[in-house]
Amino acid sequence: MSANKPGDDRLAVAVIGGGPAGCAAALGLARAGIERVALFEASPSARSKLGESLPPDARPLLRSLGVWDSFVEQGHAPCLGNCSAWGGDSLGYSDYVMHPLGPGWHLDRQRFESWLLDQTAQAGIGVELGTRLVAITRTDHGFRLDLRGPNGPVQRHARHVIDATGSNARVARLLGADRRWLDRLFFTYGYFVPPPDTAVNRLTLVEAVPDGWWYRAALPDGRLALALACELQTLREQRLDRWQPWLNHLAQTRHAATGLAGSLFLKDAMTTMAAPSFRLEPAIGDGWLAVGDAAGAFDPLLARGIAKALEDGLEAAQVVARWLQQGECDPAAEYASLLAARFQTMVFLRKRFYAIEQRWPDAPFWQARRRASSGVTALRTERAKPIPSGSDSKPVLRQAMPRPAERR
């Protein structure tokens, strides 16, 4: 999947990372007429990722990328809005019935990512999968990239580099940038297969609980995804990366567990991972910039991850195109200001949302959210890694809960 000629190692732009932000940046460059662009993705193929909902305001972004018609053909399931038990026991609703852009979408995330990579390649961008950045070095004409591809070491040269490596921000950190942490949630995801002919609820659900909050959404393949957001200490102490304690915790919810009776729980599909909130400083430098979660990650409660990635990619493409075509410096300052303003807006909204929930003022989770909202602290810590799910617990499930799928 490459549009570059064999042996052509000198690029105008190298995009490191093949998620929504990286693909959007590459597509934006193609639409701006920039040639000799390549995208490098460490994974050999599109991976299934957490984060399944795309809001209605992604529609104009997809149009700007020139992929709207193709996206519609993918047939992702509609998302009709959200409901939440937040600040009280009853559910409140915010639907998309009257939204001027129409409904959002519940994504088949792996298929969505694969489609984006295909659209990028079709736009004439060299897409090289299974190619990981090992080192980056400044040169007189830009950057030397030391990569490891499917067939061994590869070296490329690029005038400009876009970091789309997610919250790892690998390129930026190799160039001296640092992450300033606001918060770090941990999510444990579980998946359920409802009985045949079960009516599908097309609303996403969020329910606050003393230890954090639950998320629930229907996936296009018929499964239900449920996730608990909590503190790392809570996860470890209550062993919530193991399916029996996790199911028992879910059974205590008022809304998240509703209607799961008779469903099949896919215990081997459980996934636990970090979901940090931070900003990168700096997020732009001489000849490089970061996009999406590499530039700054938002609290998943705001449900802006994929849309923000697409928006960042488009903005970054405009900056780099003006660097190349007009030699301008001002676009870099504009992009940095945009990122800073958007992060401050996220901090404000996050503080406002978490302040609504007052039912458990002494619970460590809610105390920590209030402390984190008071400001951004500069901490230098190792990147949080996914925690492997345990599988040695035996089920002690309530009668109303779904049965776990047996290992095959």
Secondary structure, DSSP 4 states (H G I P E B T S, - for coil): ---SPTT--EEEEEEE--SHHHHHHHHHHHHTT--SEEEEESSSS----S--EE-GGGHHHHHHTT-HHHHHHT-PEEE-EEEEE-SSSS-EEEESTT-TT--EEE--HHHHHHHHHHHHHHTT-EEEET-EEEEEEEETTEEEEEEEETTEEEEEEEEEEEE--GGG-HHHHHTT-EEEEEEEEEEEEEEEEPPTTPPPP-EEEEEEETTEEEEEEE-TTS-EEEEEEE-HHHHHHTTTTBHHHHHHHHHT-SSTTTT-TTPEE-GGG-EEEEEEEEEEESSEETTEEE-GGGTEE--GGG--HHHHHHHHHHHHHHHHHHHHHH--SHHHHHHHHHHHHHHHHHHHHHHHHHHH--S-TTSHHHHHHHHHTT-------PPPPPBPPB--------TTSPEEPPP-
